[in-house]
Amino acid sequence: MSNIREFTTVACPFDEVPDRLYAHFDGGDAVLPLRVRFGHLTVERDVDFHLKTKPAYPGYRLLDVSWTPKDGGPYPSFSGTLSVAEDAIGWCRIEIDGSYRPPFGIAGAAFDAAFGQRIAQATASELLAEIKRLLLKMN
């Protein structure tokens, strides 16, 4: 298993984030294009994306987040938590934290160590940037 942890801040009240995400992602389930950029080249793959509210505590909203490749293939699935915390009045911090298992056993683990982990981190950063764009558009 490999881990991913990324965060961003956005000008959106933290308690509105889950409702806005559920509104956009059809109640928590959607087909979503995940992207990663390599210079001028962008690689995109559709995934089945799922959000589900978890118990939280004051000042935080927690959502289970997961995705699997839409049409299968040699791509990892991801499972983790999307947390939303109040950062300042009208601002929140959104963090994704979770893990994935590289495909192809030992060969996949070697690829992950050499390149895959950086690709996964870049994909998580791009996903958070997309979530940020969605939340700002809904303001």
C-alpha positions in Angstrom: 0.0 0.0 0.0 1.1 3.5 -0.8 -0.2 6.7 0.9 -1.3 10.0 -0.4 -1.8 13.2 1.6 -2.5 16.6 0.0 -4.4 19.7 1.0 -5.6 23.1 -0.3 -7.5 26.1 1.1 -10.6 27.6 -0.5 -12.8 30.6 0.1 -15.9 28.7 1.1 -17.5 28.2 4.5 -16.5 24.8 5.7 -20.0 23.7 6.7 -21.2 24.3 3.1 -18.6 22.1 1.5 -20.3 18.6 1.9 -23.6 19.9 0.6 -22.0 21.5 -2.4 -20.0 18.4 -3.2 -23.0 16.1 -2.9 -25.0 18.5 -5.2 -22.2 18.4 -7.8 -21.4 14.7 -7.5 -25.0 13.5 -7.8 -25.5 12.6 -4.1 -21.9 11.3 -3.7 -21.4 9.1 -6.7 -20.1 10.2 -10.1 -17.9 9.4 -13.0 -15.0 11.8 -12.7 -12.0 12.4 -14.9 -8.8 12.3 -12.9 -5.9 14.1 -14.5 -2.1 14.3 -14.2 0.1 16.7 -16.1 3.6 16.0 -17.4 4.8 19.3 -18.7 2.5 20.1 -21.7 1.0 16.5 -21.7 -2.1 15.7 -19.7 -3.1 12.1 -19.0 -6.8 11.6 -18.0 -8.6 8.5 -16.8 -12.3 8.2 -15.8 -13.0 6.8 -12.4 -16.1 5.8 -10.4 -15.9 8.3 -7.6 -17.7 7.9 -4.3 -18.2 10.2 -1.3 -19.9 9.3 1.9 -20.4 11.4 5.1 -18.6 10.1 8.2 -19.1 11.1 11.8 -17.1 14.2 12.6 -16.7 16.7 15.4 -17.2 20.5 15.7 -15.1 22.4 13.2 -14.6 19.5 10.9 -16.5 17.6 8.3 -15.3 14.2 7.2 -16.2 12.2 4.1 -15.1 8.8 3.0 -13.7 9.1 -0.5 -12.8 6.3 -2.9 -12.4 5.7 -6.6 -11.8 2.8 -8.9 -10.9 2.9 -12.7 -14.2 3.1 -14.7 -13.3 0.5 -17.2 -10.7 -1.4 -15.2 -7.2 -1.6 -16.5 -3.8 -1.2 -14.9 -4.7 1.7 -12.6 -4.9 1.7 -8.8 -8.0 2.1 -6.7 -8.0 4.6 -3.9 -9.7 4.7 -0.5 -9.4 7.4 2.1 -10.8 10.5 3.8 -11.6 14.0 2.6 -11.6 16.3 5.6 -12.8 19.9 5.6 -11.8 22.1 8.5 -12.6 25.8 9.2 -9.5 27.8 8.4 -10.8 31.4 8.9 -14.1 33.0 8.5 -15.4 32.1 5.1 -12.3 29.9 4.4 -11.7 26.2 4.8 -8.9 23.7 4.4 -9.6 20.6 2.4 -7.3 17.6 2.8 -7.3 14.2 1.1 -5.6 11.4 3.0 -5.7 7.7 2.0 -4.0 4.8 0.3 -3.8 2.8 -2.9 -2.3 -0.5 -4.0 -0.2 -0.4 -7.2 -1.3 -3.0 -9.7 1.0 -5.8 -10.9 2.5 -6.9 -7.5 6.3 -6.5 -7.2 6.7 -4.9 -10.6 3.9 -2.4 -9.8 5.6 -1.7 -6.4 8.9 -1.0 -8.2 7.2 1.3 -10.7 5.4 3.1 -7.8 8.7 3.6 -6.0 10.3 5.1 -9.1 7.5 7.1 -10.6 4.0 6.0 -9.4 4.0 7.8 -6.1 4.8 11.1 -7.8 2.0 10.5 -10.3 -0.4 9.7 -7.5 0.5 12.9 -5.5 0.1 14.9 -8.7 -3.3 13.3 -9.3 -4.4 14.1 -5.7 -3.3 17.7 -6.1 -5.2 18.0 -9.4 -8.3 16.5 -7.8 -8.2 19.1 -5.0 -7.7 21.9 -7.5 -10.8 20.6 -9.3 -12.8 20.5 -6.1 -11.6 24.0 -5.3 -12.7 25.3 -8.7 -16.1 23.6 -8.2 -16.6 25.2 -4.8 -15.6 28.7 -6.0 -17.9 28.4 -9.0 -20.8 27.6 -6.7 -20.2 30.8 -4.5 
